[in-house]
Amino acid sequence: MTGWFRSALTRIGLLLLGLGFGLVFAEAALRLLGLAHPGLYIYDRYSGWRLRPNAFVWQTQEGRAPVAVNSAGMRDREHPLRKPAATVRIAILGDSFTEAKQVAAEQTFSAAIERDLKACPALLGKNVETLNFGCDSYGTAQEVMTLRHRVWQFSPDAVVLAIFTGNDIRNDSIELEGDKCQPFFTYRGGELVLSGEFEQSPWFRFQCMMRFDSQRSAVLNLLGQLRSAIRARIRRRRAMPRQFKAGASELGLDDWIYRPPATPAEQRAWQVAEGEIEMVHQEARRHGARFLAVTLSTGVQVYPDPAARRAYMRRWGIDDLFYPDYRIKALGQRMGFEVLNIAPAFQAYADRHHVFLHGFSNTQLGTGHWNVLGHRYGGQLIADRLCELLRQPLAPVSSMRRFPPSTEQYARPDAALARKFPRASP
C-alpha cells in the first residue's frame, strides 16, 4: 500500500469519524433543547404506515391545531376495546381529510358526527362513539387492511368509508401511485389479491420500515420538517384562487378523475378502487355492521365561484365535476350499499352563502383540506344519513351481491338526490 493511498484512507476515516461525532452532538443538542420532535407516523406491516401511538405535535403548515394520538394509534380520545353497554360505535376510515390534523380534534367531522347523532331518534337512550381511524395519504387498500387488523377489536356497529376522489383512485393503483411502501390489490383470475413489492419482498418492507424508523432521529426529523415547510410554502405560492381562474390543477390532486377513464391504467385504477370499496362493504356485512360510503369534496368542486369552476372545466375538457361521486353512487346502487355524495351539497351551500369550505388563512381559501366550517357541515350531512341508516333493519348477509370486477358503468344519482341536486352544475 503506497503512502498516498494510506494517507487518503486516513483522511476519509477522520472525515467519517468527524461526521459521526457531529451527528451525535447535533442529536444530543436537539434533544436537550427540546427541539426533538419524533415523527407522527410509524411503519406498519399491514398498511405501510400509521399514526404513532401516544404521539403529540402541533401542526402549523395548514391551519393550526394540536394533534394528539391515543394509545391505539388513532387521532381520538382513548376508547376501551370492550364496547360499553348501550353504546353505538361508528368506525370511520379515511385519509388526511379524516385524520384532519388541520383542525382541533373536537372540530373534525368525526367529532361532529358523534355530537349530532345524539339527537337521532333511533339512538335515544344510547351513547354514541365515533372512532377516527383516518391516516394521512391512505388509499382504500390501506383502509381495507386497517379494517381487518385494527378496527374489529372495537366491535363497531357501523363503518363509514370516507373517499377522497381527488387522489384515492390513484392511491389504489399499483401503476399510478408513486409511493410503493403500502399494500396494493390487483385483479387476478377475477378476484382482488394483494400484490406488489410491499407484499412480496421482505427486503423492500425492511427499507420501508427504515424510512419511518429514521424519523426517531431528531436530526433527520428536523430536516424532514424543514423539507415539508419548504414544500408547503411552494404549495401556497401555487395555490388558488389564481389557479382556478387560470384553469390550472391543485397540487397533489388528479384532474383525470372528473372524466371517464381514458387510458387502460385509469380504467384499471377505477376497477380496483370500486372493488376495494365493495370489499369494505362485504367486511362490514360479515361482521354484522352497517356500511356507509361517503364521497368527500375537492376544492374545485365546491369553489364558490361558478366562473372559476367553468374555467377549470374548459381547461381540462370536463363535462361534470361530480363524475367520480356519481360513479361511486352508481356502484352502491348496483351492490346494495348506501352512498352519500357530499360535494353537490357543499357546492350548493358554498354558492348560496359565498363561503369557502376548503382552505385556511395561512394557506389559500378554496384549496387543500376542509376547514372548520367544512368539517361542521360535512359531519352534519354524514350524521343525518347515518341516522336514517341506523333506523333501517340490517339485511341478511345472504342477500349480498357479487361484485362485477370489469364494470365501468356510470349513472346519474338516484331519484332523491337528483331532485335535491338536479344537475351537477359548474
C-alpha positions in Angstrom: 0.0 0.0 0.0 1.5 3.3 -1.1 1.9 6.2 1.3 -0.5 8.3 -0.8 -3.2 5.6 -0.6 -2.7 5.2 3.1 -2.9 8.9 3.7 -6.2 9.1 1.6 -7.8 6.3 3.7 -6.7 8.0 6.9 -8.3 11.3 5.8 -11.5 9.6 4.7 -11.7 7.8 8.1 -11.1 11.0 10.0 -13.8 12.7 7.9 -16.3 10.0 8.6 -15.4 10.0 12.3 -15.9 13.7 12.4 -19.3 13.5 10.7 -20.3 10.8 13.1 -19.4 12.9 16.2 -21.1 15.9 14.6 -24.3 14.0 14.1 -24.2 12.6 17.7 -23.6 16.1 19.1 -26.4 17.6 17.0 -28.8 14.8 18.1 -28.0 15.3 21.7 -28.2 19.1 21.4 -31.6 19.0 19.7 -33.0 16.6 22.4 -31.6 18.7 25.3 -33.0 21.9 23.8 -36.4 20.3 23.4 -36.3 20.6 19.7 -36.6 16.8 19.0 -40.0 16.0 17.7 -40.4 12.4 16.7 -42.3 11.7 13.5 -46.1 11.4 13.7 -46.1 8.2 11.7 -44.6 4.8 12.1 -44.1 1.7 10.0 -47.0 -0.8 9.9 -46.7 -4.3 8.5 -50.2 -4.3 7.1 -50.9 -0.8 6.0 -47.4 0.5 5.4 -47.6 3.3 8.0 -50.0 4.5 10.7 -50.1 7.1 13.4 -47.6 6.7 16.2 -49.4 5.7 19.4 -49.4 8.5 22.1 -47.7 11.0 19.8 -48.3 14.7 20.2 -47.4 17.5 17.8 -48.5 21.0 16.8 -49.5 21.2 13.2 -49.0 24.7 11.7 -48.4 24.2 8.0 -52.1 24.2 7.0 -54.3 25.7 9.7 -53.1 25.3 13.2 -54.0 22.6 15.7 -52.7 20.2 18.3 -52.5 16.6 17.1 -52.8 14.1 19.9 -52.8 10.3 19.1 -54.3 7.8 21.6 -52.6 4.5 22.6 -54.3 2.6 19.8 -52.9 4.9 17.1 -56.0 7.0 16.4 -56.4 10.7 16.4 -59.0 10.4 19.0 -59.6 10.1 22.7 -59.0 6.8 24.4 -61.6 4.0 23.8 -61.6 0.7 25.6 -61.5 -2.3 23.4 -64.7 -3.7 25.1 -67.7 -1.7 23.9 -69.6 -0.2 26.9 -73.2 -1.2 27.3 -75.9 0.8 25.5 -73.3 2.2 23.2 -73.3 2.6 19.4 -69.9 2.7 17.8 -69.1 4.2 14.4 -65.7 3.4 12.9 -64.5 6.0 10.4 -61.9 5.0 7.8 -60.3 7.6 5.5 -57.1 9.6 4.6 -55.9 13.0 5.7 -59.4 14.5 5.4 -60.5 12.1 8.2 -57.4 12.4 10.3 -57.9 16.1 9.9 -54.8 17.5 11.6 -55.6 20.9 10.2 -58.3 21.5 12.9 -58.7 20.7 16.6 -59.9 17.2 17.4 -63.3 18.4 18.6 -63.7 20.3 15.3 -63.3 17.3 13.0 -66.3 15.8 11.1 -65.8 12.6 13.1 -66.4 14.6 16.4 -69.3 16.4 14.7 -71.0 13.1 13.8 -70.7 11.9 17.4 -72.4 15.1 18.7 -75.1 15.3 16.0 -76.1 11.6 16.3 -77.0 12.1 20.0 -80.2 13.7 18.6 -81.0 10.8 16.4 -84.4 9.3 17.4 -83.2 5.8 16.6 -80.4 6.2 19.2 -82.3 7.7 22.1 -81.1 6.3 25.4 -77.8 5.2 23.9 -74.3 6.6 24.0 -72.6 7.3 20.6 -68.9 6.9 20.0 -67.1 7.7 16.7 -63.7 6.1 16.3 -61.4 8.0 14.0 -59.1 5.6 12.1 -58.1 8.2 9.4 -54.5 8.4 8.4 -52.7 10.8 6.1 -52.2 9.7 2.5 -54.1 6.4 2.9 -55.7 4.8 -0.1 -58.6 2.3 0.0 -56.3 -0.7 0.2 -54.8 0.6 3.4 -58.2 1.2 4.8 -59.2 -2.4 4.0 -56.1 -3.6 5.9 -56.9 -1.2 8.8 -60.4 -2.5 9.0 -59.2 -6.1 9.0 -56.4 -5.8 11.5 -57.3 -2.9 13.8 -61.0 -1.9 13.7 -62.9 -5.1 14.5 -61.4 -5.4 18.0 -63.5 -2.3 18.9 -66.8 -4.0 17.8 -68.2 -1.1 15.8 -71.9 -1.1 14.8 -71.3 0.8 11.6 -68.4 1.5 9.3 -68.1 4.8 7.4 -65.6 4.8 4.5 -64.7 8.4 3.6 -63.5 8.5 0.0 -61.5 11.5 -1.3 -61.7 11.1 -5.0 -59.1 13.8 -5.6 -56.3 11.2 -5.2 -57.8 8.0 -3.7 -58.4 6.4 -7.2 -54.7 6.9 -8.0 -53.6 5.8 -4.5 -55.3 2.5 -5.2 -53.4 1.8 -8.4 -50.1 0.0 -8.3 -49.3 1.5 -11.7 -50.2 5.2 -10.9 -49.3 5.6 -7.3 -45.7 6.7 -6.7 -45.3 5.6 -3.0 -45.0 1.8 -3.1 -44.5 1.4 0.7 -48.1 0.2 1.1 -50.3 -2.7 0.1 -51.9 -2.9 -3.3 -54.7 -5.1 -4.6 -54.8 -6.2 -8.2 -57.2 -8.4 -10.1 -56.1 -11.9 -10.7 -58.5 -14.5 -12.0 -61.4 -12.1 -11.4 -60.5 -11.7 -7.7 -58.7 -8.9 -5.9 -55.5 -10.2 -4.4 -52.6 -8.5 -2.6 -49.6 -7.9 -4.8 -46.5 -5.7 -5.3 -43.2 -5.4 -3.6 -44.6 -4.5 -0.2 -46.5 -7.8 -0.1 -43.8 -10.0 -1.8 -40.4 -8.6 -0.9 -39.1 -8.8 2.7 -36.1 -6.6 1.7 -38.5 -3.9 0.3 -40.5 -4.0 3.5 -37.3 -3.5 5.5 -36.5 -0.4 3.5 -40.0 0.9 4.2 -39.6 0.2 7.9 -36.2 2.1 7.9 -37.9 5.0 6.2 -40.2 5.5 9.1 -37.9 4.4 11.9 -35.4 7.1 10.7 -38.0 9.6 12.0 -36.9 8.7 15.5 -33.8 10.7 14.8 -34.1 14.3 15.9 -31.7 15.5 13.2 -33.3 13.6 10.3 -36.8 14.5 11.5 -35.8 18.2 11.7 -34.5 18.0 8.2 -37.8 16.4 7.1 -39.8 19.1 8.8 -37.8 21.8 7.0 -38.4 20.0 3.7 -42.1 19.9 4.5 -42.2 23.6 5.4 -40.5 24.4 2.0 -43.0 22.3 0.1 -45.9 23.9 2.0 -44.6 27.4 1.0 -44.3 26.3 -2.6 -47.9 25.0 -2.5 -49.2 28.3 -1.1 -47.5 30.2 -3.9 -49.1 28.0 -6.5 -52.5 27.9 -4.8 -55.8 29.4 -5.6 -57.7 31.5 -6.5 -55.3 32.2 -9.4 -55.3 28.5 -10.2 -59.0 28.0 -10.8 -59.3 31.3 -12.7 -56.5 30.1 -15.0 -57.9 26.5 -15.1 -54.8 25.0 -13.5 -54.7 22.0 -11.2 -54.5 21.8 -7.5 -51.1 20.4 -6.5 -51.3 16.8 -5.4 -54.7 16.1 -7.0 -55.7 14.3 -10.2 -57.6 16.1 -13.0 -58.5 12.9 -14.9 -60.8 11.7 -12.2 -63.6 14.1 -13.3 -63.8 12.3 -16.7 -64.5 8.7 -17.7 -61.1 6.9 -17.7 -59.2 7.5 -20.9 -56.3 5.1 -20.6 -56.0 1.4 -19.6 -54.2 2.4 -16.4 -57.0 4.7 -15.4 -59.6 2.0 -16.2 -57.7 -0.5 -14.0 -57.4 2.1 -11.2 -61.2 2.6 -11.2 -61.9 -1.1 -11.3 -59.5 -1.8 -8.3 -60.9 1.2 -6.4 -64.5 0.1 -6.9 -63.6 -3.5 -5.9 -61.9 -2.3 -2.7 -64.9 -0.2 -1.7 -67.1 -3.3 -2.2 -64.5 -5.3 0.0 -65.1 -2.8 2.8 -68.8 -3.3 2.4 -68.5 -7.0 2.5 -66.3 -6.9 5.5 -68.8 -4.8 7.4 -71.7 -7.0 6.5 -69.9 -10.2 7.6 -69.3 -8.6 11.0 -72.9 -7.5 11.4 -72.1 -3.8 10.9 -73.9 -1.3 8.7 -71.9 0.4 6.0 -71.9 3.9 4.5 -69.6 5.1 1.8 -69.1 8.9 1.7 -67.5 10.7 -1.2 -65.9 13.9 0.1 -65.2 17.1 -1.9 -62.3 18.6 -3.8 -61.6 22.3 -3.7 -62.6 22.9 -7.3 -65.9 21.1 -7.0 -67.1 23.5 -4.3 -65.2 26.6 -5.1 -67.8 29.4 -4.6 -67.4 31.0 -8.0 -69.1 29.3 -10.9 -66.9 31.2 -13.4 -63.8 29.8 -11.8 -65.3 26.3 -12.0 -66.2 26.7 -15.6 -62.7 27.9 -16.5 -61.3 24.7 -14.9 -63.7 22.5 -16.7 -62.9 24.1 -20.1 -59.2 23.7 -19.4 -59.5 20.0 -18.8 -62.4 19.1 -21.0 -64.7 18.2 -18.1 -68.5 17.9 -18.5 -69.4 17.1 -14.9 -67.3 17.8 -11.9 -69.3 15.3 -9.9 -68.4 12.4 -12.2 -66.4 10.4 -9.6 -69.0 11.0 -6.9 -71.9 9.8 -9.0 -69.9 6.9 -10.3 -69.4 5.6 -6.8 -73.1 6.3 -6.1 -73.9 4.1 -9.1 -71.7 1.4 -7.6 -73.6 1.5 -4.3 -76.9 1.2 -6.2 -75.6 -1.9 -8.0 -74.1 -3.6 -5.0 -76.7 -2.6 -2.4 -75.0 -0.2 -0.1 -75.6 3.4 0.9 -73.5 6.2 -0.7 -73.6 9.8 0.4 -72.2 12.3 -2.1 -71.2 15.4 -0.1 -69.7 17.6 -2.9 -73.1 18.5 -4.5 -74.5 19.7 -1.1 -71.2 21.6 -0.4 -71.3 23.3 -3.8 -74.9 24.5 -3.2 -74.0 25.7 0.3 -70.9 27.5 -0.8 -72.7 29.2 -3.7 -75.6 30.2 -1.5 -73.6 31.6 1.4 -70.5 32.7 -0.6 -68.1 30.8 1.8 -65.1 28.6 1.4 -65.3 25.1 2.9 -61.7 24.2 2.0 -58.6 26.2 3.0 -57.1 28.3 5.8 -55.8 31.8 6.3 -52.2 30.5 6.3 -52.6 28.7 3.0 -55.3 29.7 0.5 -59.0 29.6 0.8 -60.7 27.2 -1.6 -57.9 24.7 -1.8 -56.4 21.9 0.4 -58.4 20.3 3.2 -61.7 21.1 4.9 -61.7 24.0 7.3 -63.7 24.2 10.5 -66.9 25.1 8.5 -66.3 22.2 6.1 -66.0 19.7 8.9 -69.0 21.0 10.8 -71.3 20.9 7.7 -69.8 17.6 6.5 -70.3 16.0 9.9 -73.9 17.1 9.9 -74.6 15.6 6.5 -73.0 12.3 7.4 -74.8 12.1 10.8 -78.1 12.7 9.1 -77.6 9.9 6.7 -76.3 7.6 9.4 -79.4 8.3 11.5 -81.5 7.2 8.6 -79.4 4.1 8.0 -79.4 3.1 11.7 -83.3 3.1 11.6 -83.3 0.5 8.9 -83.2 -3.2 9.6 -79.9 -4.9 8.7 -80.3 -7.0 5.6 -79.1 -10.7 5.8 -75.6 -11.5 4.6 -77.1 -13.9 2.1 -78.6 -11.0 0.2 -75.2 -9.6 -0.8 -74.4 -9.4 -4.5 -71.3 -10.5 -6.2 -69.1 -7.6 -7.4 -68.6 -7.4 -11.2 -64.8 -6.5 -11.5 -65.0 -5.3 -15.0 -67.9 -2.9 -14.7 -67.3 0.7 -15.7 -70.9 1.9 -15.6 -71.6 5.5 -14.7 -75.1 6.5 -13.7 -76.7 9.7 -12.6 -77.7 9.9 -8.9 -80.7 8.2 -7.5 -84.1 9.9 -7.7 -84.0 11.5 -4.3 -80.5 13.0 -4.9 -81.5 14.1 -8.4 -84.5 16.0 -7.0 -82.3 17.8 -4.5 -79.4 18.5 -6.9 -81.0 18.3 -10.3 -77.7 19.0 -12.1 -74.0 18.8 -11.3 -73.6 22.4 -12.1 -70.3 24.0 -12.8 
